Amino acid sequence: MRYDVRRVRAEEWAALRELRLAALRDPVAHLAFLDTVAAAEARPAAFWQERARSSAAGTTVAQFVALAPTGGPDELAGELADELAGTVTVLVTSAGERDYVGETSPSPSAAMVGVYVPPEHRGGAAIGALLDAAQEWVRDLGLERVRLHVHEHNARAQAAYRRLGYVETGAQAHLGGAVHLELERDLTDEPAPPR
């Protein structure tokens, strides 16, 4: 299946909220996310609206979604409806600022967080399409590397990232009381390994 990937739109905040809740309900959510369903459900609409707005147009955060064609008509838009088949968010940290794991960045850096692909889209092209779009955005910023952290016991995610050209740096982050391995991708070596 071919996936189209694009940056999120501010007006789709409700759909993004639902995708996040689905991610947090996933059986492996405890290995992938530091958030909980209860905390996410308690956040007001204004939180989700601002999150979508900043992810749609920001220069220090960008969220991307993979769209899987459903083949059905979308009555509101008058075009083919697409199912949200995954998401990834990129956080950019300036030199001297603290990043999302609390470390001071010696130079501008980018990290991928909130990676989620629903079970029915795992094992295919969705994850690669998402990461390709996010990596292209990072390249366009002039950055040469992107990193992410994956729970030490999340073997499936580790394997997917390695297949897509990510390598362990040897660094670890302690997030949510668990060890997360740091993986990094050199964006100067075009393109990613074949999938």
PLY file of the C-alpha trace (Angstrom):
ply
format ascii 1.0
element vertex 195
property float x
property float y
property float z
element edge 194
property int vertex1
property int vertex2
end_header
0.00 0.00 0.00
1.22 3.47 -0.86
1.07 6.11 1.87
0.96 9.82 1.32
2.66 11.79 4.08
2.14 15.45 4.83
2.48 17.91 7.65
-0.56 18.13 9.91
-3.14 20.87 9.50
-4.28 23.01 12.41
-7.96 22.32 11.75
-7.55 18.55 12.16
-6.79 18.80 15.87
-9.70 16.52 16.84
-8.51 13.73 14.52
-4.96 14.13 15.88
-6.32 13.88 19.42
-8.07 10.63 18.49
-4.90 9.27 16.88
-2.94 10.10 20.05
-5.54 8.38 22.23
-5.37 5.31 19.97
-1.59 5.31 20.36
-1.88 5.48 24.14
-4.39 2.60 24.16
-2.05 0.39 22.13
-0.85 -2.71 24.02
2.78 -1.57 23.71
2.10 2.07 24.66
3.92 1.58 27.97
7.09 0.95 25.93
6.60 3.80 23.51
5.03 6.77 25.28
5.48 8.65 28.53
1.87 9.90 28.46
-1.27 8.10 29.65
-4.79 7.82 28.26
-6.22 9.45 31.39
-3.89 12.45 31.16
-4.53 12.89 27.43
-8.30 12.63 27.80
-8.24 15.25 30.56
-6.58 17.88 28.38
-8.97 20.56 27.09
-9.71 21.18 23.43
-7.53 24.31 23.57
-4.47 22.13 24.31
-5.07 19.97 21.23
-5.84 22.98 19.06
-2.58 24.71 20.04
-0.61 21.49 19.62
-1.95 21.02 16.08
-1.44 24.70 15.22
2.20 24.77 16.35
2.94 21.39 14.72
1.42 22.55 11.45
3.40 25.75 11.05
6.17 25.88 13.64
9.88 25.98 12.94
10.91 24.11 16.09
8.23 21.42 15.95
6.61 19.63 13.02
4.16 16.76 13.06
3.60 14.55 10.04
0.82 12.07 9.32
0.69 9.13 6.94
-2.53 8.82 4.98
-3.81 5.48 3.72
-6.44 5.75 0.99
-9.76 4.31 2.13
-11.37 4.59 -1.27
-14.57 6.07 0.14
-16.00 9.49 -0.60
-15.38 12.22 1.93
-18.66 14.13 2.02
-17.11 17.16 3.69
-14.16 17.62 1.38
-15.64 16.16 -1.79
-12.59 13.97 -2.38
-11.35 10.54 -1.42
-11.23 10.10 2.32
-7.91 9.13 3.85
-7.33 7.18 7.03
-4.64 8.44 9.42
-2.15 5.59 9.26
0.56 6.95 11.52
2.35 9.98 12.86
5.74 11.32 13.86
6.75 14.60 15.46
10.12 16.32 15.07
11.48 18.59 17.80
14.29 21.01 16.97
16.53 22.30 19.74
18.81 25.33 19.35
22.41 25.30 20.55
22.58 25.86 24.29
18.94 24.87 24.93
17.72 21.82 26.80
16.23 19.13 24.60
13.27 16.88 25.36
15.38 14.50 27.47
16.81 17.36 29.53
20.28 17.50 27.97
21.84 20.75 26.79
22.35 20.64 23.04
25.87 21.77 22.02
24.60 22.56 18.50
21.23 22.71 16.75
19.68 19.24 16.81
16.56 17.36 15.81
14.79 14.47 17.49
11.82 12.36 16.49
9.20 11.66 19.12
5.65 10.36 19.26
6.15 7.84 16.48
3.00 5.76 16.07
1.69 3.44 13.39
-1.60 1.62 14.11
-1.33 -2.19 14.20
-3.11 -2.64 10.87
-0.42 -0.55 9.15
2.66 -2.02 10.86
5.18 -4.08 8.96
4.66 -2.16 5.74
5.68 1.11 4.18
3.97 3.52 6.61
6.88 3.88 9.03
9.39 4.45 6.25
7.18 7.03 4.55
6.71 8.91 7.83
10.40 8.96 8.69
11.36 9.95 5.14
9.10 13.02 5.32
10.36 13.99 8.77
13.99 13.52 7.72
13.46 15.66 4.62
12.10 18.46 6.82
15.16 18.17 9.08
17.48 18.28 6.03
15.68 21.40 4.79
16.60 23.05 8.10
20.27 22.38 7.33
20.71 19.69 9.98
22.72 16.59 9.16
21.51 14.18 11.83
18.31 13.19 13.58
17.97 11.05 16.65
15.28 9.24 18.57
15.00 7.22 21.73
13.43 3.79 21.94
12.63 1.74 25.05
15.26 -0.93 25.65
12.56 -3.65 25.55
10.78 -2.41 22.41
12.54 -4.83 20.06
10.09 -4.38 17.19
10.59 -0.60 17.08
14.37 -1.00 17.39
14.37 -3.40 14.42
12.24 -1.04 12.31
14.53 1.91 12.99
17.66 -0.11 12.24
16.13 -1.31 8.97
15.63 2.36 8.07
19.26 3.30 8.68
19.31 4.27 12.36
22.24 3.13 14.48
22.75 3.08 18.22
24.96 5.86 19.53
25.71 4.14 22.82
23.93 6.90 24.73
20.88 6.21 26.85
18.15 8.34 28.34
16.20 7.52 31.47
12.63 8.50 30.66
9.60 7.56 32.71
11.71 5.32 34.93
12.98 3.21 32.02
16.09 3.03 29.88
15.71 4.29 26.32
18.43 3.67 23.75
19.49 6.56 21.56
19.51 5.85 17.83
20.68 8.30 15.22
20.51 8.65 11.46
23.10 10.48 9.40
21.09 12.47 6.87
24.06 13.21 4.63
24.13 9.61 3.38
21.34 9.51 0.80
19.04 7.52 0.73
17.85 5.13 3.45
18.56 1.41 3.04
15.98 -0.47 0.93
12.88 -1.53 2.81
0 1
1 2
2 3
3 4
4 5
5 6
6 7
7 8
8 9
9 10
10 11
11 12
12 13
13 14
14 15
15 16
16 17
17 18
18 19
19 20
20 21
21 22
22 23
23 24
24 25
25 26
26 27
27 28
28 29
29 30
30 31
31 32
32 33
33 34
34 35
35 36
36 37
37 38
38 39
39 40
40 41
41 42
42 43
43 44
44 45
45 46
46 47
47 48
48 49
49 50
50 51
51 52
52 53
53 54
54 55
55 56
56 57
57 58
58 59
59 60
60 61
61 62
62 63
63 64
64 65
65 66
66 67
67 68
68 69
69 70
70 71
71 72
72 73
73 74
74 75
75 76
76 77
77 78
78 79
79 80
80 81
81 82
82 83
83 84
84 85
85 86
86 87
87 88
88 89
89 90
90 91
91 92
92 93
93 94
94 95
95 96
96 97
97 98
98 99
99 100
100 101
101 102
102 103
103 104
104 105
105 106
106 107
107 108
108 109
109 110
110 111
111 112
112 113
113 114
114 115
115 116
116 117
117 118
118 119
119 120
120 121
121 122
122 123
123 124
124 125
125 126
126 127
127 128
128 129
129 130
130 131
131 132
132 133
133 134
134 135
135 136
136 137
137 138
138 139
139 140
140 141
141 142
142 143
143 144
144 145
145 146
146 147
147 148
148 149
149 150
150 151
151 152
152 153
153 154
154 155
155 156
156 157
157 158
158 159
159 160
160 161
161 162
162 163
163 164
164 165
165 166
166 167
167 168
168 169
169 170
170 171
171 172
172 173
173 174
174 175
175 176
176 177
177 178
178 179
179 180
180 181
181 182
182 183
183 184
184 185
185 186
186 187
187 188
188 189
189 190
190 191
191 192
192 193
193 194
